[in-house]
């Protein structure tokens, strides 16, 4: 968006990467990945006050201006998928899922099909990251977290190639006894 320079988001990404390297990064209620989730937002609301009133303005994120930064965020999430610590993998799945969701039209803002389509290549990249995670045979808890975070997008998402590929991914997940028991 116009009001926030990309360098601010880059500083957040750099700080989160430093925090991820700390041994106690995932021991508290919040994790460095909580700082990355907003970097994957596609829309939002900007609030300001003039002392007498609160002014809220919805905005859409300019896909082109943040493409490189968001690609680095996805690399960071993918690196977290490789962790042996299940808590890190679970938080990374949730962060990725938050970024996968479509842009919302806050405060009656209208979002065109073309504006939604600009995010399709990135959504395919995100699906590929989940596929790679599933190839590593994660624990049943991780699989359930994937299902919980992505199944509703298959049910309620916009028709098209992204929804079809996500549906195919969800269908390929083996729901063996251990998964159903968990």
C-alpha distance (Angstrom), angle and dihedral (degrees) to the residues before:
residue distance angle dihedral
X1 . . .
X2 3.75 . .
X3 3.81 99.5 .
X4 3.80 99.5 59.2
X5 3.80 121.5 55.8
X6 3.81 116.0 -131.7
X7 3.82 89.5 -125.0
X8 3.81 88.6 70.8
X9 3.80 90.5 57.7
X10 3.80 90.0 45.1
X11 3.81 89.1 54.5
X12 3.82 89.0 52.3
X13 3.82 90.8 50.1
X14 3.81 92.1 48.2
X15 3.81 91.5 49.0
X16 3.82 92.0 48.0
X17 3.80 90.4 50.9
X18 3.81 90.3 52.2
X19 3.80 90.4 48.7
X20 3.81 91.6 48.7
X21 3.80 88.6 60.1
X22 3.80 91.9 58.8
X23 3.82 115.2 101.0
X24 3.81 93.0 -129.9
X25 3.82 96.6 44.4
X26 3.81 93.4 120.0
X27 3.79 102.1 34.7
X28 3.80 97.8 91.2
X29 3.77 134.1 64.8
X30 3.81 90.9 -92.3
X31 3.77 130.0 44.4
X32 3.81 135.7 -160.5
X33 3.80 86.9 -101.8
X34 3.81 88.1 68.7
X35 3.81 86.5 67.4
X36 3.81 91.1 52.0
X37 3.81 98.0 51.6
X38 3.83 94.4 74.0
X39 3.81 89.2 52.4
X40 3.80 87.4 64.8
X41 3.81 94.9 51.8
X42 3.79 114.9 119.5
X43 3.81 97.0 -161.9
X44 3.75 139.3 9.8
X45 3.77 148.2 157.1
X46 3.78 125.2 -92.6
X47 3.81 116.0 -153.1
X48 3.76 128.0 -163.3
X49 3.76 136.3 162.4
X50 3.75 133.0 -146.8
X51 3.80 92.8 -161.2
X52 3.80 95.0 -93.0
X53 3.76 104.1 50.7
X54 3.77 143.2 18.9
X55 3.78 115.3 -119.8
X56 3.81 118.2 -159.3
X57 3.80 121.7 -168.1
X58 3.79 124.5 -177.8
X59 3.78 118.0 -140.1
X60 3.78 140.8 -175.1
X61 3.79 120.5 -136.7
X62 3.79 113.2 -117.7
X63 3.80 102.8 -118.5
X64 3.79 96.0 -154.4
X65 3.79 95.8 49.9
X66 3.83 93.4 54.4
X67 3.82 100.9 33.3
X68 3.82 95.9 105.0
X69 3.78 93.9 43.2
X70 3.81 92.1 49.2
X71 3.82 90.1 48.7
X72 3.81 88.0 57.0
X73 3.80 90.6 48.9
X74 3.82 88.8 53.4
X75 3.81 90.5 50.5
X76 3.80 89.2 51.9
X77 3.82 90.9 50.2
X78 3.80 90.5 47.2
X79 3.80 89.4 52.8
X80 3.81 88.5 53.5
X81 3.82 89.1 53.1
X82 3.82 87.3 64.3
X83 3.80 93.7 58.4
X84 3.80 120.7 117.0
X85 3.80 88.2 -143.5
X86 3.79 107.8 91.4
X87 3.82 92.6 -155.0
X88 3.80 89.7 62.5
X89 3.80 92.8 48.7
X90 3.81 91.5 48.3
X91 3.81 92.7 50.9
X92 3.80 90.2 46.9
X93 3.83 91.5 53.0
X94 3.80 90.6 50.6
X95 3.81 91.9 48.0
X96 3.79 91.8 49.7
X97 3.80 91.5 47.9
X98 3.80 91.1 51.9
X99 3.80 89.2 54.2
X100 3.79 92.3 47.0
X101 3.79 94.5 60.4
X102 3.79 115.7 103.2
X103 3.78 123.4 -103.9
X104 3.79 111.9 -85.4
X105 3.79 122.9 -139.9
X106 3.77 100.0 -124.8
X107 3.81 117.9 -162.1
X108 3.83 92.6 8.2
X109 3.80 92.7 -55.1
X110 3.79 110.0 161.2
X111 3.80 118.1 -132.7
X112 3.78 116.7 -161.1
X113 3.80 126.4 -140.3
X114 3.80 88.3 -112.3
X115 3.80 90.7 55.3
X116 3.81 89.8 51.4
X117 3.83 91.8 46.4
X118 3.81 92.9 57.6
X119 3.83 88.1 72.0
X120 3.83 96.0 51.0
X121 3.84 97.2 94.9
X122 3.80 90.3 52.1
X123 3.80 91.5 47.4
X124 3.81 89.1 54.7
X125 3.82 88.6 51.4
X126 3.80 89.4 52.2
X127 3.80 91.9 50.5
X128 3.81 88.9 50.5
X129 3.81 89.5 53.9
X130 3.82 90.4 53.4
X131 3.82 89.6 48.1
X132 3.81 89.8 52.8
X133 3.79 90.4 49.4
X134 3.80 91.3 51.2
X135 3.81 90.3 50.8
X136 3.81 87.5 63.7
X137 3.83 89.9 61.5
X138 3.78 97.8 -122.3
X139 3.78 123.4 -159.3
X140 3.81 121.0 -79.3
X141 3.81 89.5 -106.0
X142 3.81 91.1 57.8
X143 3.81 90.8 46.9
X144 3.80 91.0 51.0
X145 3.79 89.9 49.5
X146 3.80 89.6 53.0
X147 3.80 90.5 49.4
X148 3.81 92.8 46.1
X149 3.78 93.2 50.3
X150 3.80 100.3 41.2
X151 3.84 108.2 29.4
X152 3.79 94.9 76.7
X153 3.82 89.2 54.0
X154 3.79 88.0 58.6
X155 3.80 91.4 50.1
X156 3.78 99.1 42.0
X157 3.80 105.3 19.6
X158 3.76 125.6 112.5
X159 3.82 113.8 -82.6
X160 3.76 114.8 -104.7
X161 3.78 146.2 82.4
X162 3.83 95.1 -48.0
X163 3.79 93.0 53.0
X164 3.82 90.7 45.6
X165 3.81 93.2 51.4
X166 3.79 91.9 45.5
X167 3.81 90.3 49.4
X168 3.79 89.6 51.2
X169 3.80 90.0 51.0
X170 3.81 92.3 50.1
X171 3.83 90.7 49.0
X172 3.80 91.5 53.6
X173 3.80 92.9 57.9
X174 3.79 108.0 105.8
X175 3.77 110.5 -128.4
X176 3.77 97.4 -161.2
X177 3.78 124.6 167.4
X178 3.80 93.1 -84.7
X179 3.80 92.1 54.0
X180 3.80 92.6 48.0
X181 3.80 90.6 46.4
X182 3.81 92.2 51.5
